[in-house]
Amino acid sequence: MSGPAQAAGVGTGPLPGQNSGAPPLRIAVAGASGRMGRMLIEAVLSAGDDMVLSGALDVPDSPSLGHDAAAFAGHTSGVSIASDLRAALAKAQVLIDFTRPAGTLAHLAVCRELGVKAVIGTTGFTPAEKAAVAEHARHIAIMMAPNMSVGVNVVLKLLDSAARMLNEGYDIEIIEAHHRHKVDAPSGTALKMGEVVAAALGRNLKECAVYGREGVSSPHGGERDPQTIGFATIRGGDVVGDHTVLFAGIGERIEISHKSSSRATYAQGSLRAARFLAGRTCGLFDMNDVLGLA
């Protein structure tokens, strides 16, 4: 990711939602008829005079194609949902994408061709797919994060500090819960939490992660390996997203948790990221850059 960068709304620049006198930032939304897509569309339409919806994209078999992007909310945006990517991006400056890895990569290829920046909340990328995103970022500005919530990104900072201080005598487990429709597991946020904790402890998450347990606690037999970081995944109902990192010692437990009750936090973080990208031409950024936490 990039080095430290000034977050939107910090210093002498306009606060998020305020217009500095420049034309409004033109935003396109991928997955426009999905739960997150609709939340993003509502957020853009409510953002004020510094942002405008310029495109809405969905898959070719979506029943919402041709409908107004805000029809679900009983409003009219003047933007129709389209499956033609180039048409949806024709007027856009930034695409916000919370879809699937294959779709996001296809979108990025066209964004690169058209010079459109991208905010990516998609999770489940393989290492090779992440490398492909980084290659696109050599040509356009991309902000990619497994979780756009300001609170989650503050928690990541807290986890780094906690892991450094609780580096001996504590077993670490990460528990996450999401709705029944979520495809990837563990969640991108849980994996990011594991990466932060492992890095603070000088470990490689690929070598020390344990994804679920059955039978004996250790693959080599015997008790739990204290060097491992465990993951437990729950899928059910309409849980938006709960994450807890447990540091379990002898005689005490420390839990650092974040619970989302609405996708609105992800949408607002995405708009903040879009504003951040407005002043960048290329590079791969994360929410630390957006929030000035890097």
N, C-alpha and C positions, 0 to 999 in steps of 0.2 A: 504494500500500500504506500501511499505518498507519505511525505514527512508532515510535520505539523502544519496546519493551515487554519486560517481564521474562520471561525464558525459563522454561519449566517446570523445576523442580528447582534454581532459582537463589535465593539468599537464604534466608529462614527457612521457606519452604514445603516440602512433602514432595518427596522425590526421585521421579523417574519409577518407577512400579511400587509405590510405597508408598501406603498408604491413610491419609488424614488424619483418618479417623473418619466422613467423609461416605459416603453410599451410593455403590456402584460406578457408574462412568460407563457408560451404556448405549449400545452401539455397534451400528450396522447396517452391513453390507458390501454394496456393489453389485458385480455381476459375480462372484457367489459361487462359481461353478464354474470360473472361469478360473484361470490360473496365479497371477496376482497376488491374486485374490480368495481363493484357498485359503491363500496365504501370510499374508494379513491375518487370516483366520479363525484360523489356528494361533497367530498372534501375540497376538490378543485372548484366546484361551482360555488362553494361557500367561502372560498379563500379571500375574497375581496378583489380589489382592482389591480393586483400585481400578477394575477394568474388567470388563464382562460383555458377551457377545454377546446382542443383543436382536432382531436381524433379519438376514435374508440374502436378497438380491434377485438375480434373473437374468431373462433374456429369456423370453418366453412359450414358445418352442420348445426350451428347454433340457431335455435328458433328465434333469437332476438335480432338476427341480421336484418338490416333495413329499418329497424325501429329507432326512435330517438333514444340516445344514450341515457337520458334522465327519465324516461317514461315509467320506470319501475317506482320512482318516487312521486309520480304524478306531476312532473315538471316537463318543460321543454327546453332543451339545450341548443337546438339547432344543429346538433352533430348526430349523424346516424351511425349505428354500429356496422362495421364493414369487415370482411374477411380479406380484402385486398390490402396487404401490408403497406405497399408503396402509397396507395391512396390514403390510408389512415395516417401515414407519417408525412404526407406532402407538405402540411403547414406546421408541423410540430418542431419544437426546439428540444424537447425532452420527452422520452418515453418512460413511463413507469410500468414495470413488468413484474408481476407476482404469478407466474404461470408454472411451466414445467421446464426442466433443463433443455430438452431438445427444442422446444418452442422458443425459449429465450435466446438460444444460440442462433436460431434462424432469424429472429428479430434483430439481433445485434449485427448480423452480416449486412442487413439492409440499412440499419442505423448508420453503420460505418460508411456505406455507399452514399447516403444522403447527408451525412454530417450531423445526425441527430444524436444528442447525448442520452444517457440511459441511467435510470435508477432501478436496480435489480434487487428484489426481495425474494426471488425464487431460491429454493433450497434443494438439496439432493444432488448437487454437482459432483461428478467424479474428479479426481485430480487432473485428468486430461481435459475435461470440460472447463475446469477452472483456468487451466493454462490457455485455452482458447479464448476465454473472456479477457485474460491479461493481454493477449495478442491484439484483440480489438481495441483495448484501452491505449495502445500505442498511437492510435489514430483518432479516437474520440474520448471524451470524458465520461467515465463510468463510476458510479457509486454503487458498490455491492456490499450487502450485509445480510446475515441470516435473520436479523431482527432489527426493525427500524424504530422500535420503542426507545424513547430517551431513557426510561427507567431501566430497561434491560442493559443498556450500554453503561449506565452508572453501576449496575450490579457487576458487570464484567470487571470494572476497575476495583470494586470492593473485593472480588474473588482473587484478584492478583495479590492484593495486600494480605488477605487472610491466608492464602496458601503459603506465602513467604514466612508468615509468623507461626503458622501451624504445620511446620515442615517435618516434625517428628512426633510420632505417637498418635497420629490421627489417620483413620481410614476414611477414604473419600468416595462417596456415592452420589450420583446425579440422577434425580428422578424427574421425569417430565410427563405431562398429560396433555393430550389434544383431542379434538373432536374425531368422530368415527370416519370422516372423509379424508383425513390427512394420509398421504401416501407414503412418505419417507419416514424412517425410524432408525435411530433416534432423530429427533428434530435437529435442524441446523443450529438452533440456539443452544441446545444441550451439547452438541459437539463443539461449538465455539466455547462454551463454558469449560468443557474438558480440555480444550487446547490451551486456554488461558491458565488454568490450574496446573497443567502438566508443564508448561513453559516456565511458570514461576518456581516449580520444583526441580527444574533441570531434567525433566523426563520427556520422552517422545510418546505422544498419545497413541500412535499406531502400535507401539510396543507394549504399552501398559494398560490399554483399555480392555474391559471385560463387558461384553454386551449380553446381559442376561445370564442367569445361572440355573443349572439343573443338576441334581445329583451332588457330588462333592463340590466344595467351594472353590477349590483350586484345580486347574487342569492336570496338575502333577500329583494330586491327592493331598489330603491334609487340610489345614485351616487356610483362611483367606490370605493371599499374598499381600503384605502391607504396601507394596510398591504399585499395586494396581489401582485403577480408577474405574469404578463400576457404573454401569448405566442401566436404568430400569425405565421401560416405556409403557405408558397406559394410553389406550385409544378407546374413546366411547362418548356417546351423547354429543353435546354441543360445546364441550370445553374449548374455549378460545386458545388458551395456552398457559400452563402452569409449569414452573421450573424451580427445583430446589436442589441446592448443593449442600450435602451433609458432610460435616467434618466430625467423625465419631471417635472420641477418645475414651480413656478409662475414667468413668465417673462423670462425664459431661459430653454434650453434643452441641455443636454450633451449626445452625441452619441459616443459609442465606437464600431467600426465596423471592420470586417475582411471579405475580399472578395477573393475567390479563383478563379483564371482564368485557372488553370491547375491542374490535379491530380498529377503532378510531385512532388509537395510539400509533398503530403502524401507519395509518394513512397520514396523520399529521407529521410523523417523522419522515415519511417519503416526500412530502411537500417541502419540508425543511431541506432535505437532501437535494431536491430539484433546484431550489433557490441557490444552494451552495454551488451546484454545477454551472449555474448561469455564467459565472466568471471564469470558468476553466475551459481550455480547449481540448486537452487530452490528459490521460492518466487514470490510474485505478485508485479509488478512494474508499474509505469505510466510514462508519458513523463516528469513530474517534475524530476523524478530520472534520466532519460536519459539526460536531459538538465542541471542537477545540480541546479534546481530551488526549490527543496524540502526544 
